[in-house]
Amino acid sequence: MDGVGALGTLAGRRQPFFKGAGVLLARGRRGVEGQGKRASGLLVEAVRLVFVAAFTGLGYEVGLEAGSERVLLYGVVLGSLVGFVVGGVGGRALARAAAEAEARAARIPAADMVAGVLGGLVGLAGGVLLGLPLIFLPFRVVGVSFAVLISLGAAWLGAGIGVAKREEILAALGVRLLPAEPREVVLDTSALVDGRVVEVFRSGFLPGRFVIPAAVLEELKAMADSEEEMRKARGRRGFEVLEALKGAGGSVRTDWREFPGIISVDGKALELARNLGAALVTTDSALARTAEAGGVRVLDISGLAASLRIPASPGTRLELLLVREGRSPGQAVGYLDDGTMVVVEGASGLIGERREVLVTGVSQSRGGRILFGRLAGVEGGSRGGAPRGQGPPGSGAAAAEEGAQGGEG
């Protein structure tokens, strides 16, 4: 069971919430860090071995040229020591470069990789031809080292040129580039707590591969462990949404990468999406704007919901089920299919009935969009609608307050 699955299982238990979740998160992080350190250590030792062998060979050849056994011994010992130190420094630098290259490779399109490999092979062939004469220098080890350096530099240059000219290269090979959709999407905390991402996925508007940043899991755990009931419920809701995504056929994985220079959870989710070349799924409009400004593709669920609202403007007729009384005398409240609240004047005696309503005004509140109206066919049944976005006299503030508390879902 992965980290998400284990945490989701804990989420459904009636116990002090997530006492074991911190252990699971720590284990996941330590496991990834341990694998990275082992791979990095092996690379450092391999590079150090190469440097020791090269510098020991160089010292040996210098001793042979000097014709002295003492110089030969000093050359071998000194060369091995220098190779050990230089190899360690160079190995660690190469390990850091390899880690950075791995992170960058995740963002590189496959077309760039193919063109880069082709260009690199051509550059490597040219570099080998250029470096071949150096093998015959008096100090063969030095000549071979410089030949290898030239070959690698030429391969690097060829790869860069290949990526820059990828369209021409692939077109010459008869390959036509197609715009690729991101294979994975990163979910932030707001999308998980909101919950609508499950229905959007079931409707086929999202790919089925979801990446959850470790920082998001930690934030959900902190919310679920909170003493505040509402915050605790939101945290549990987030883990329930993860399980629902898996139950609906989605692939959910946790990414344990750390971004030490970034403090906020939203910032880490954004940086992970940038590193993966993936889209960021959120309901946070501020984060969506930040991501778009940074060149990260955003799938804003709130924006999608707003675009799918039932269109309504003053004069529109709607059939509506009146479900309860409003805050002001004579008002009744109903809801559209998208959750928009409609305040109807002069209809408090019709609770439980479905009636045709004429929209007289539209208002925007913290809770979302609120429509005002009166019963269709009843002239003067209210003290006026709300033309140009204003609510009925004496009721707009109360309705706006009501909408903030129980408006659009």
Residue pairs with C-beta under 8 A, 6 or more apart in sequence:
1 9
2 252
2 253
2 254
3 24
3 25
3 28
3 217
3 254
4 212
4 217
4 242
4 246
4 252
4 253
4 254
5 243
5 246
6 24
7 18
7 21
7 24
7 25
7 217
7 220
7 221
7 239
7 242
8 239
8 240
8 242
8 243
8 246
10 17
10 18
10 20
10 21
10 24
10 239
11 17
11 18
11 224
11 236
11 239
11 240
11 243
12 240
12 243
17 224
17 225
17 232
17 235
17 236
18 221
18 224
18 225
21 221
21 224
21 225
22 221
25 214
25 217
25 218
25 221
28 214
28 254
28 256
29 214
29 256
29 258
31 256
32 256
32 257
33 256
36 99
40 95
40 98
40 99
43 91
43 94
43 95
43 98
44 88
44 91
44 92
44 94
44 95
45 91
46 91
47 87
47 90
47 91
47 94
48 83
48 84
48 87
48 88
48 90
48 91
49 87
50 87
51 83
51 84
51 86
51 87
51 90
51 91
52 80
52 83
52 84
52 87
53 83
54 83
54 141
54 145
55 79
55 80
55 82
55 83
55 86
56 76
56 79
56 80
56 83
57 79
57 141
58 75
58 79
58 139
58 141
58 142
59 74
59 75
59 76
59 77
59 78
59 79
59 80
60 72
60 75
60 76
60 79
61 75
61 139
61 140
61 141
62 71
62 75
62 79
62 139
63 69
63 71
63 72
63 73
63 74
63 75
63 76
64 72
66 72
66 75
103 275
105 113
106 275
106 276
106 277
107 274
107 275
107 276
107 277
108 116
108 277
109 180
109 277
110 180
111 166
111 170
111 175
111 177
112 163
112 166
114 166
114 170
114 175
115 162
115 163
115 165
115 166
115 169
115 170
116 159
116 160
116 162
116 163
116 166
117 159
117 162
118 162
118 169
119 158
119 159
119 160
119 161
119 162
119 163
119 165
119 169
120 155
120 156
120 158
120 159
120 162
121 155
121 158
122 158
122 162
123 154
123 155
123 156
123 157
123 158
123 159
123 161
124 151
124 152
124 154
124 155
124 158
126 154
126 158
127 150
127 151
127 152
127 153
127 154
127 155
128 147
128 151
130 150
130 151
130 154
131 146
131 147
131 148
131 149
131 150
131 151
132 147
134 143
134 144
134 146
134 147
134 150
135 143
135 144
135 147
136 143
137 143
162 169
166 177
167 177
170 176
170 177
181 207
182 207
182 277
182 278
182 279
182 297
183 207
183 209
183 278
184 207
184 209
184 210
184 211
184 276
184 278
185 206
185 207
185 209
185 210
185 211
185 278
185 279
185 280
185 281
185 299
186 210
186 211
186 212
186 213
186 255
186 269
186 272
186 273
186 276
186 278
186 279
186 280
186 281
187 197
187 210
187 211
187 212
187 216
187 269
187 281
188 213
188 216
188 265
188 266
188 269
188 280
188 281
188 282
188 284
188 287
189 216
189 219
189 220
189 238
189 265
189 266
189 269
190 282
190 283
190 284
190 287
191 197
191 281
191 282
191 283
191 301
192 212
192 216
192 220
192 237
192 238
192 241
192 242
193 220
193 223
193 234
193 235
193 237
193 238
193 241
194 283
194 301
194 302
195 237
195 240
195 241
196 283
196 301
196 305
197 206
197 241
197 245
197 281
197 301
198 241
198 244
198 245
198 248
200 206
200 301
200 304
201 208
201 245
201 248
201 250
202 248
205 304
206 281
206 299
208 249
208 250
208 251
209 250
209 251
209 253
210 245
210 250
210 251
210 252
210 253
210 281
211 253
211 254
211 255
211 272
211 276
211 278
212 242
212 252
212 253
212 254
212 255
213 254
213 255
213 257
213 265
213 268
213 269
213 272
214 254
214 255
214 256
214 257
214 258
215 265
215 268
215 269
216 265
216 268
216 269
217 254
218 265
219 265
220 235
220 238
220 239
221 235
222 235
223 231
223 232
223 234
223 235
223 238
224 232
224 235
224 236
224 238
224 239
225 232
225 235
226 232
226 235
242 252
245 252
246 252
255 272
255 276
257 272
257 275
259 267
259 268
259 271
259 272
262 268
262 271
266 284
266 287
266 290
269 280
269 282
269 287
270 280
270 287
270 290
270 291
270 294
270 296
272 278
273 279
273 280
273 291
273 296
273 297
274 294
274 295
274 296
278 297
279 296
279 297
279 298
279 299
280 287
280 288
280 291
280 296
280 297
280 298
280 299
281 299
281 301
282 288
282 291
282 298
282 299
282 300
282 301
283 300
283 301
283 302
285 300
285 302
285 303
288 298
288 300
288 303
291 297
291 298
292 298
305 338
308 338
309 338
309 340
309 369
310 318
310 336
310 337
310 338
310 340
312 318
312 336
312 340
312 359
312 362
312 371
313 359
313 362
314 359
314 360
314 361
314 362
314 385
314 386
314 387
314 388
315 358
315 359
316 358
316 359
317 356
317 357
317 358
317 359
317 376
318 336
318 342
318 356
318 357
318 359
318 371
318 373
319 354
319 355
319 356
319 357
320 334
320 335
320 336
320 342
320 344
320 354
320 355
320 356
320 357
321 334
321 335
321 352
321 353
321 354
322 332
322 333
322 334
322 344
322 347
322 350
322 351
322 352
322 353
322 354
322 355
323 333
323 334
323 335
323 351
323 352
324 332
324 333
324 351
325 331
325 332
325 333
325 348
325 351
326 332
326 333
326 343
326 344
326 348
326 395
326 398
326 399
326 402
327 395
327 398
327 399
327 401
327 402
328 394
328 395
328 398
328 399
329 348
330 345
330 346
330 347
330 348
330 382
331 343
331 344
331 345
331 347
331 348
331 395
331 399
332 343
332 344
332 347
332 348
332 350
332 351
333 341
333 342
333 343
333 344
333 402
334 341
334 342
334 344
334 357
335 341
335 342
336 342
336 371
338 408
339 368
339 407
339 408
339 409
340 368
340 369
340 370
340 371
340 407
340 408
341 367
341 368
341 370
341 371
341 399
341 402
341 403
341 406
341 407
341 408
342 357
342 359
342 370
342 371
342 372
342 373
343 370
343 371
343 372
343 373
343 391
343 392
343 395
343 399
343 402
344 355
344 357
344 373
344 374
344 375
345 372
345 373
345 374
345 381
345 382
345 383
345 385
345 392
345 395
346 374
346 375
346 378
346 381
346 382
347 355
347 357
347 374
347 375
350 375
355 375
355 376
356 375
356 376
356 377
357 373
357 374
357 375
357 376
358 373
358 374
358 375
358 376
358 385
359 371
359 372
359 373
359 385
360 372
360 373
360 374
360 382
360 384
360 385
360 386
360 387
360 392
361 371
361 372
361 373
361 385
361 386
361 387
361 388
361 389
361 390
361 391
361 392
362 369
362 370
362 371
362 372
362 386
362 389
363 369
363 370
363 371
363 372
363 386
363 389
363 390
363 391
363 396
363 399
363 400
363 403
364 370
364 389
365 400
365 403
365 404
365 407
366 400
366 403
366 404
367 400
367 403
367 404
367 405
367 406
367 407
367 408
368 403
368 407
368 408
369 407
369 408
370 391
370 399
370 400
370 403
370 407
372 385
372 386
372 391
372 392
372 395
372 396
372 399
373 385
374 381
374 382
374 385
375 381
382 392
383 392
383 393
383 394
384 392
384 393
385 392
386 392
386 396
390 396
391 397
391 399
391 400
